[in-house]
């Protein structure tokens, strides 16, 4: 390095920045002990550091430590203050789980929570343990946790190809990348195999199976390399982000924009992960595009669920979700890429189809024809090579739904042509030649196909125009609202109009900004009475609404937080203040489409601004201010589950 190079150490700048931000916001710090396989010593190293912290006067508590075969690890855990585990009954057995509420009540300065990627038992507040950890961090508690590299979402396919094992328990890359510290616990693969043979990792029977499948020297060496490389990439990525965001030099702006596509296909998850890794490597903007086709209108619940899972995966990997409508998927991808300044497209490989003796190009080939100047990456699916998926009854139903309008319009045009021909013959005595009749039938089919396409596109445009009209009308009406109750009524009624679903509304109380909150107020959809929604006063529903009010995050049905609730609850939030909670009753488990969710989010953002203006400075300055519940309904206290 040259003597006049006075650039500061990026790691020092990053640590300083994070420390300042967290001291201001009161958020806890996350430390991850990362390993490449079970038995490298993650938990032992974490406990060792915890004892050192406790000896230096820190308030340390073990929130959850996984039972270990190694006696040294167990002894170290027993010497720390331990929060008793939560015993959950599931299918006749008792499961040990982390007691989140007990940890929040105890509120140590440092809380140890083993197994970051763990999936919680059904019925708990969160689906995944990393979400429990997020809540601890939001409460200002520092968390130390452990995880192996194979659980990282974006590496799932790579790890599977190395080990031959599909990892079910995963966590988002954002948790890893935004951690305050990542400490790699590393030993040589040979030493790990010795530990395994000595029974320090698994019991004898498990150890024998592990040696034959997962714990081979080649696989362990590959996993070790992945762990070290991914950690190094994280440090480099954070240093680049630090300079780009806070020094604003622009030196690291690459101008890259990675685009991938979302579909219900089981291979789509691999494509999304590959695109995510590419975007991470290029420090690029990352977009996942969903092309809504007519076939999806008749899709099975299984396909709709697969589509939603892939959308959530893309979100977890940091993608911006975009939705377009069209018949020609390749054309829509290319059109979006042109207007969005996309530099690279990542697509999955599909089989060629033979139609009338000619090969129809794959979507990737057709996209390349539309945008020949863009780099296109094709991700193969090794499991489906040379295989054709069997046509199911669900697929047949989707095809029939997509084409029934074409058949109907063809019959209409054909019938009209026959009638016109018959009338011409009766009146003028002129009959049409046979070859002309055949040409008319072909022409009728082509016209019907084009007519059906135009109909679908016009229907979709009408829907989007209607939704945009609702959004603009909501904005205009909110500006004319005088009272807090006016704002509530306007927002709730517009959501009912948009979604054709019943809405439950909670307003935040006065004084300490948290308790009590007022509601629920019911806004039933057409054909439903308020009395039919009385079950939303049950503890489970009010507790879910209270959690959203306290944490400012969505929860409930179709989410990963309190998913057993009957409605999805969304915060009406401006900065760090939650003014209200909106519950939408999702009948029969219906989800919210991405486009609809975008409209609702925009409406709630405007509502939060309207609430902030009408609440003004009363909170904290006038604790006696009352927000009268609608229809005289009593306030619902916040209860924890």
C-alpha positions in Angstrom: 0.0 0.0 0.0 1.3 3.5 -0.8 2.3 5.8 2.1 -0.2 8.5 1.1 -3.1 6.0 1.0 -5.1 7.1 4.1 -8.2 5.0 3.3 -9.8 3.8 6.6 -10.3 0.1 7.2 -13.8 -0.9 5.8 -14.4 -3.3 8.7 -13.7 -0.6 11.2 -16.0 1.8 9.5 -18.7 -0.8 9.3 -18.5 -1.8 12.9 -18.5 1.8 14.0 -21.6 2.6 11.8 -23.5 -0.4 13.1 -22.7 0.5 16.7 -23.9 4.1 16.2 -27.1 3.0 14.5 -27.9 0.4 17.1 -27.2 2.7 20.1 -29.6 5.2 18.6 -32.3 2.7 17.8 -31.9 0.5 20.8 -31.7 -2.7 18.6 -29.7 -5.6 19.8 -26.6 -7.0 18.0 -26.5 -10.4 16.3 -23.5 -12.7 16.5 -23.5 -15.9 14.4 -21.1 -18.8 15.1 -20.8 -20.4 11.7 -19.6 -23.9 10.9 -19.5 -26.1 7.9 -20.8 -29.3 9.6 -22.1 -30.6 12.9 -19.4 -31.2 15.4 -16.9 -28.4 14.5 -17.5 -26.8 17.9 -20.0 -23.9 17.3 -22.0 -24.3 20.5 -18.9 -25.0 22.6 -17.2 -21.9 21.2 -20.3 -19.8 21.8 -20.6 -21.1 25.4 -16.9 -20.4 26.0 -17.4 -16.8 24.9 -20.5 -16.5 27.0 -18.7 -17.6 30.2 -16.0 -15.0 29.5 -18.7 -12.3 29.0 -20.4 -13.4 32.3 -17.1 -13.3 34.2 -16.6 -9.8 33.0 -19.9 -8.7 34.4 -22.2 -9.0 31.4 -25.8 -10.2 32.0 -25.9 -13.5 30.1 -28.6 -16.1 29.8 -29.0 -19.3 27.8 -32.3 -19.0 26.0 -32.0 -22.4 24.3 -29.1 -24.8 24.0 -29.6 -27.9 21.9 -28.9 -31.1 24.0 -25.4 -32.4 23.0 -23.7 -35.8 23.2 -20.5 -34.1 24.2 -20.3 -33.9 28.0 -17.9 -30.8 28.0 -20.6 -28.8 26.1 -23.3 -29.9 28.5 -21.3 -29.0 31.5 -20.6 -25.5 30.1 -24.2 -24.9 29.4 -25.3 -26.0 32.9 -23.0 -23.4 34.5 -24.9 -20.6 32.8 -28.3 -19.2 33.9 -30.8 -21.0 31.7 -34.3 -20.0 30.6 -36.4 -23.1 30.9 -37.5 -24.5 27.5 -41.1 -24.4 26.4 -42.6 -27.9 26.2 -45.0 -28.2 23.3 -47.2 -31.2 22.7 -47.2 -32.4 19.0 -48.6 -35.7 17.7 -48.4 -37.4 21.1 -44.8 -36.2 21.9 -43.3 -33.4 23.9 -41.0 -31.0 21.9 -38.4 -28.7 23.5 -38.7 -25.2 22.1 -37.3 -21.8 22.8 -39.6 -19.8 25.1 -39.6 -16.4 23.4 -41.9 -14.8 25.9 -39.9 -15.9 28.9 -36.7 -14.6 27.2 -38.4 -11.2 26.6 -39.6 -11.1 30.2 -36.1 -12.0 31.5 -34.5 -9.5 29.1 -30.8 -10.3 29.6 -28.2 -8.2 27.8 -26.9 -11.3 25.9 -29.2 -14.3 25.1 -27.8 -17.5 23.6 -30.1 -19.2 21.1 -28.8 -22.4 19.5 -29.8 -23.5 16.0 -30.7 -20.4 14.0 -32.3 -22.3 11.1 -34.6 -24.4 13.3 -38.3 -24.7 12.4 -40.6 -24.2 15.4 -43.4 -26.5 16.4 -46.8 -25.7 15.0 -48.8 -23.2 17.1 -45.9 -21.1 18.2 -45.8 -17.4 17.4 -43.2 -17.7 14.6 -42.7 -20.5 12.1 -38.9 -20.1 12.2 -36.4 -19.5 15.1 -34.6 -16.7 13.2 -37.9 -14.8 13.5 -37.8 -15.3 17.3 -34.3 -13.9 17.2 -35.4 -10.9 15.2 -38.0 -10.1 17.9 -35.3 -10.4 20.6 -33.1 -8.0 18.6 -36.0 -5.6 18.2 -36.4 -5.6 22.0 -32.8 -4.5 22.4 -31.3 -7.9 23.4 -28.0 -9.0 22.0 -28.3 -12.5 20.5 -25.6 -15.1 20.0 -26.6 -18.1 17.8 -25.1 -21.0 15.8 -25.8 -22.4 12.3 -24.1 -24.5 9.6 -23.5 -23.1 6.1 -25.8 -25.7 4.4 -28.8 -23.9 5.9 -28.3 -20.7 4.0 -31.1 -20.3 1.6 -29.1 -19.2 -1.5 -26.7 -22.1 -1.1 -29.4 -24.8 -0.8 -29.0 -26.2 -4.3 -25.2 -26.1 -4.2 -25.0 -27.9 -0.9 -27.6 -30.5 -2.2 -25.5 -31.2 -5.2 -22.4 -31.8 -3.0 -24.0 -33.9 -0.2 -26.9 -35.5 -2.1 -29.1 -34.4 0.8 -31.9 -31.8 0.5 -31.8 -29.5 3.5 -35.3 -28.6 4.7 -34.4 -26.1 7.4 -33.2 -22.8 5.8 -32.9 -19.2 6.7 -32.7 -16.0 4.6 -29.4 -14.7 3.4 -30.4 -11.3 4.7 -30.1 -12.5 8.3 -26.5 -13.7 7.7 -25.5 -10.7 5.7 -26.9 -8.1 8.2 -25.5 -9.9 11.3 -23.1 -7.7 13.3 -20.5 -10.4 13.7 -20.0 -13.8 12.0 -17.4 -16.0 13.7 -16.3 -19.0 11.7 -15.6 -22.0 13.8 -13.2 -24.1 11.7 -11.3 -27.3 12.2 -9.7 -29.7 9.7 -12.0 -32.3 8.1 -9.7 -35.1 9.4 -10.1 -33.9 13.0 -13.8 -33.7 12.5 -13.9 -37.3 11.3 -11.9 -38.3 14.4 -14.4 -36.6 16.7 -17.2 -38.5 14.9 -15.5 -41.9 15.3 -15.0 -41.1 19.1 -18.7 -40.6 19.5 -18.4 -36.9 20.3 -20.9 -35.8 17.7 -23.5 -38.5 17.3 -24.3 -41.8 19.0 -22.8 -44.9 17.5 -25.7 -45.8 15.1 -26.0 -42.2 13.9 -22.3 -41.9 13.5 -22.1 -45.0 11.2 -24.9 -43.6 8.9 -23.2 -40.2 8.9 -19.8 -41.6 7.8 -21.5 -43.5 4.9 -23.5 -40.5 3.7 -22.6 -37.0 4.8 -19.3 -37.2 6.6 -16.8 -38.0 3.9 -13.5 -36.2 3.6 -14.4 -34.8 0.1 -17.8 -33.5 1.1 -16.5 -31.9 4.3 -13.7 -30.2 2.4 -16.2 -28.8 -0.1 -18.5 -27.5 2.6 -15.6 -26.0 4.4 -14.5 -24.1 1.3 -18.1 -22.8 0.8 -18.3 -21.6 4.4 -15.0 -19.7 4.2 -15.7 -18.3 0.8 -19.2 -17.1 1.7 -18.0 -15.4 4.8 -15.2 -13.7 2.8 -17.9 -12.6 0.3 -20.0 -11.1 3.1 -17.1 -9.0 4.4 -16.3 -7.7 0.9 -20.0 -7.0 0.2 -20.5 -5.1 3.4 -17.4 -3.0 2.8 -18.6 -2.1 -0.7 -22.1 -1.3 0.6 -20.5 0.9 3.3 -18.5 2.9 0.8 -21.4 3.1 -1.7 -24.0 4.2 0.9 -22.1 6.4 3.3 -19.2 7.9 1.4 -21.3 8.3 -1.8 -18.2 8.1 -4.0 -20.0 6.1 -6.6 -16.9 4.0 -7.3 -18.6 0.8 -6.6 -21.8 1.3 -8.6 -21.9 -1.4 -11.3 -25.1 -0.4 -13.0 -26.1 -4.1 -13.0 -29.7 -5.2 -12.8 -30.4 -8.9 -12.6 -33.9 -10.2 -13.7 -35.3 -13.7 -13.1 -38.8 -15.0 -13.5 -41.3 -16.6 -11.0 -43.6 -19.5 -11.8 -45.2 -22.4 -10.0 -42.6 -24.7 -11.5 -40.7 -26.9 -8.9 -37.4 -25.9 -10.6 -38.1 -22.2 -10.2 -36.6 -22.1 -6.6 -33.2 -23.2 -8.0 -33.4 -20.5 -10.7 -34.2 -17.8 -8.1 -31.3 -18.9 -5.8 -28.9 -18.8 -8.8 -30.1 -15.3 -9.7 -29.7 -14.2 -6.1 -26.1 -15.4 -6.0 -25.4 -13.6 -9.3 -26.9 -10.4 -8.0 -25.0 -10.6 -4.8 -21.7 -11.2 -6.7 -22.3 -8.2 -8.9 -23.7 -5.9 -6.2 -26.7 -5.6 -8.5 -30.3 -4.6 -8.3 -32.4 -7.9 -8.2 -35.9 -8.2 -9.7 -38.1 -11.3 -9.9 -40.8 -11.0 -12.6 -44.1 -12.8 -12.5 -45.9 -13.0 -15.9 -49.5 -13.7 -15.2 -51.0 -15.7 -18.0 -54.6 -16.8 -18.6 -53.7 -20.4 -17.6 -53.1 -19.2 -14.0 -56.8 -18.1 -13.6 -57.7 -21.8 -13.5 -54.6 -23.0 -11.6 -55.0 -25.6 -8.9 -54.5 -24.7 -5.2 -51.3 -26.7 -5.3 -49.9 -24.6 -8.2 -51.0 -21.3 -6.5 -49.3 -22.4 -3.3 -46.1 -23.2 -5.2 -46.3 -19.8 -6.9 -46.7 -18.0 -3.6 -43.8 -20.0 -2.0 -41.5 -19.0 -4.9 -42.6 -15.3 -4.5 -41.8 -15.5 -0.8 -38.4 -17.1 -1.6 -37.5 -14.3 -4.0 -38.5 -11.8 -1.4 -36.4 -13.5 1.3 -33.4 -13.4 -1.1 -33.8 -9.6 -1.5 -35.7 -9.5 -4.9 -38.1 -6.8 -5.8 -41.3 -8.4 -7.1 -42.9 -7.2 -10.4 -46.0 -8.5 -12.1 -47.1 -8.1 -15.7 -49.9 -9.7 -17.7 -49.7 -11.3 -21.1 -50.1 -14.3 -23.3 -46.6 -14.5 -24.6 -44.3 -15.0 -21.6 -41.0 -14.5 -23.5 -42.2 -11.2 -25.1 -43.3 -9.9 -21.6 -39.9 -10.8 -20.1 -38.1 -9.0 -22.9 -40.4 -6.0 -22.8 -39.9 -5.6 -19.1 -36.1 -6.0 -19.4 -36.0 -3.2 -22.0 -37.9 -0.6 -20.0 -36.2 -1.5 -16.7 -32.6 -1.3 -17.8 -32.0 -5.0 -17.0 -28.4 -6.1 -17.8 -28.7 -9.9 -17.2 -31.5 -12.4 -17.3 -31.5 -15.7 -15.4 -34.0 -18.3 -16.7 -34.6 -22.0 -16.2 -34.1 -24.6 -19.0 -37.2 -26.0 -20.5 -37.7 -28.8 -23.1 -38.3 -28.1 -26.8 -41.7 -28.9 -28.1 -42.4 -30.4 -31.5 -45.4 -28.8 -33.2 -46.4 -29.9 -36.7 -42.9 -31.3 -37.3 -41.1 -28.1 -36.4 -39.2 -27.3 -33.2 -40.6 -24.4 -31.3 -37.9 -22.5 -29.5 -37.7 -22.5 -25.7 -38.7 -19.3 -23.8 -35.0 -18.6 -23.2 -34.3 -18.7 -27.0 -37.2 -16.5 -27.8 -36.2 -14.0 -25.1 -32.7 -13.9 -26.7 -34.3 -13.1 -30.0 -36.3 -10.2 -28.5 -33.3 -8.8 -26.6 -30.1 -10.0 -28.3 -27.8 -7.6 -26.5 -28.6 -8.9 -23.0 -26.7 -11.6 -21.2 -29.0 -14.6 -20.6 -28.0 -17.3 -18.1 -29.7 -20.7 -18.4 -30.0 -22.7 -15.2 -30.2 -26.5 -15.9 -32.4 -28.8 -13.8 -30.4 -32.0 -13.3 -33.3 -33.9 -11.8 -35.5 -33.3 -14.8 -33.1 -33.9 -17.6 -34.7 -35.9 -20.4 -37.9 -36.2 -18.5 -41.4 -35.0 -19.5 -43.8 -34.1 -16.8 -47.0 -36.2 -17.0 -50.2 -34.2 -17.8 -52.5 -34.3 -14.7 -56.2 -33.6 -14.5 -55.3 -30.2 -13.0 -53.2 -29.3 -16.0 -56.0 -30.5 -18.3 -58.5 -28.3 -16.4 -56.2 -25.3 -16.7 -55.8 -25.8 -20.5 -59.6 -26.1 -20.9 -60.1 -22.9 -18.9 -57.6 -21.1 -21.0 -59.1 -22.2 -24.3 -62.8 -22.5 -23.7 -63.4 -18.9 -24.8 -61.6 -19.6 -28.0 -63.8 -22.6 -28.7 -66.9 -20.6 -27.8 -66.0 -17.7 -30.0 -65.1 -20.0 -32.9 -68.5 -21.7 -32.7 -70.2 -18.3 -32.6 -68.4 -17.1 -35.7 -68.9 -20.4 -37.5 -72.6 -20.4 -36.7 -72.9 -16.8 -37.9 -71.1 -17.7 -41.1 -73.3 -20.7 -41.7 -76.4 -18.6 -41.1 -75.2 -15.8 -43.5 -74.4 -18.4 -46.2 -77.8 -20.0 -45.8 -79.5 -16.6 -46.2 -77.5 -15.7 -49.2 -78.3 -19.0 -50.8 -82.1 -18.6 -50.1 -82.2 -15.0 -51.3 -79.8 -15.0 -54.2 -79.4 -18.6 -55.0 -75.6 -18.4 -54.6 -73.9 -21.3 -52.8 -70.3 -21.2 -51.4 -67.7 -23.6 -52.7 -66.5 -26.3 -50.4 -62.9 -25.0 -50.2 -64.2 -21.6 -49.3 -66.1 -23.1 -46.3 -62.8 -24.7 -45.0 -61.0 -21.4 -45.3 -63.8 -19.6 -43.5 -63.6 -22.1 -40.6 -59.8 -21.5 -40.4 -60.3 -17.8 -40.5 -63.0 -18.0 -37.8 -60.6 -19.9 -35.5 -57.9 -17.3 -36.0 -60.3 -14.4 -35.4 -61.7 -16.1 -32.3 -58.2 -16.6 -30.9 -57.3 -13.0 -31.4 -60.6 -11.8 -30.1 -60.2 -13.9 -26.9 -56.7 -12.4 -26.4 -58.1 -8.9 -26.7 -60.9 -9.7 -24.3 -58.6 -11.0 -21.7 -56.3 -8.0 -22.0 -59.2 -5.6 -21.8 -60.5 -7.4 -18.7 -57.2 -7.1 -17.1 -56.8 -3.5 -18.0 -60.3 -2.8 -16.5 -59.3 -4.5 -13.3 -56.1 -2.5 -13.0 -57.9 0.7 -13.9 -60.5 0.0 -11.2 -57.8 -0.6 -8.6 -55.9 2.5 -9.6 -59.2 4.5 -9.4 -59.7 3.1 -5.8 -56.2 4.2 -4.9 -56.6 7.7 -6.3 -60.1 8.1 -4.7 -58.7 6.9 -1.4 -56.0 9.5 -1.5 -58.5 12.3 -2.3 -60.9 11.3 0.4 -58.2 11.0 3.0 -57.2 14.6 2.5 -60.8 15.6 3.3 -61.1 13.5 6.4 -61.5 15.5 9.6 -61.4 13.0 12.5 -59.4 9.9 13.2 -62.6 7.9 12.8 -63.1 9.3 9.3 -59.7 8.1 8.3 -60.5 4.6 9.7 -63.8 4.4 7.9 -62.3 5.6 4.6 -59.4 3.1 4.6 -61.5 0.1 5.7 -64.3 0.7 3.2 -61.8 1.1 0.3 -60.1 -2.2 1.2 -63.5 -4.0 1.3 -64.2 -2.5 -2.1 -60.9 -3.6 -3.5 -60.7 -7.1 -2.1 -64.3 -8.0 -1.6 -63.3 -9.3 1.8 -64.3 -8.3 5.4 -62.0 -6.0 7.3 -61.3 -5.7 11.0 -59.8 -2.4 12.3 -57.9 -1.6 15.5 -56.9 1.9 16.5 -53.9 2.6 18.8 -54.7 3.8 22.3 -53.4 6.9 24.0 -50.8 7.6 26.6 -47.9 5.1 26.3 -48.6 4.4 22.6 -49.2 0.7 23.2 -52.1 0.0 25.6 -54.9 -0.2 25.3 -55.8 -0.3 21.6 -59.4 0.2 20.5 -61.4 -2.3 18.6 -62.1 -4.4 16.8 -64.3 -2.5 14.5 -65.9 -4.6 11.8 -66.4 -3.7 8.2 -68.1 -6.7 6.6 -68.2 -7.3 2.9 -71.5 -7.4 1.0 -73.7 -10.3 2.2 -71.9 -10.6 5.6 -73.2 -9.1 8.9 -71.0 -7.7 11.7 -72.3 -10.4 14.0 -70.8 -13.1 11.8 -67.3 -11.6 12.5 -67.7 -11.7 16.3 -65.2 -14.6 16.5 -62.5 -11.9 15.8 -62.9 -10.9 19.5 -61.3 -14.2 20.5 -58.0 -14.1 22.3 -56.0 -15.6 19.4 -57.1 -12.8 17.0 -56.8 -9.9 19.5 -53.3 -11.2 20.5 -52.2 -11.3 16.9 -53.5 -7.7 16.3 -51.7 -6.7 19.5 -48.4 -8.3 18.4 -48.6 -6.4 15.1 -49.4 -3.2 17.0 -46.3 -3.7 19.2 -43.9 -4.9 16.5 -45.0 -3.0 13.4 -44.8 -6.2 11.2 -47.6 -8.1 9.5 -48.8 -11.4 11.0 -51.6 -13.9 10.8 -53.0 -16.1 8.1 -50.7 -16.7 5.1 -47.7 -15.2 7.0 -44.9 -16.8 9.0 -45.8 -15.0 12.3 -48.9 -16.3 14.2 -50.1 -18.2 11.0 -53.0 -19.9 12.9 -55.0 -16.6 13.0 -58.0 -16.4 10.7 -57.1 -13.0 9.2 -53.9 -11.4 8.0 -53.1 -8.3 10.1 -51.2 -5.3 8.6 -49.7 -2.3 10.5 -50.7 1.2 9.5 -47.2 2.6 10.2 -45.2 5.8 9.7 -41.6 5.5 10.6 -41.5 3.8 14.0 -45.1 4.6 15.0 -47.9 2.2 14.4 -51.3 4.1 14.4 -53.6 1.2 13.6 -53.9 -2.4 12.6 -56.0 -3.6 9.7 -57.1 -7.2 9.6 -58.3 -8.8 6.4 -60.4 -12.0 6.7 -58.9 -14.4 4.2 -61.8 -16.8 3.5 -60.9 -20.4 2.9 -57.2 -19.6 3.1 -57.2 -17.3 0.1 -54.0 -15.3 -0.3 -53.4 -11.7 -1.4 -51.9 -11.3 -4.9 -48.7 -9.3 -5.1 -50.4 -6.6 -7.1 -53.3 -6.3 -4.6 -50.8 -6.2 -1.7 -48.9 -3.4 -3.4 -52.2 -1.4 -3.7 -53.1 -2.1 0.0 -49.6 -1.1 1.2 -49.9 2.2 -0.7 -53.3 2.9 0.9 -52.0 2.1 4.4 -49.0 4.4 3.9 -51.3 7.3 3.0 -53.6 6.4 6.0 -50.6 6.5 8.3 -49.7 9.9 7.1 -53.3 11.0 7.6 -53.4 9.5 11.1 -50.1 11.2 12.1 -51.6 14.6 11.1 -54.8 14.1 13.1 -53.2 12.6 16.2 -50.6 15.5 16.1 -48.9 16.0 19.4 -51.7 14.7 21.6 -50.0 11.4 22.4 -47.7 11.9 25.4 -48.9 15.6 25.9 -52.6 14.8 26.5 -52.9 11.3 27.9 -56.6 11.9 28.6 -57.5 12.1 24.9 -60.1 9.4 24.0 -60.7 7.7 20.7 -64.2 6.5 21.0 -64.8 3.0 19.9 -67.2 2.5 17.1 -70.7 1.3 18.1 -69.7 1.5 21.7 -67.5 -1.6 21.5 -65.1 -2.1 24.3 -61.3 -1.9 23.9 -59.5 -5.1 23.6 -56.4 -5.5 25.8 -53.2 -6.8 24.4 -52.6 -10.4 25.4 -49.5 -12.5 24.6 -50.0 -16.0 23.4 
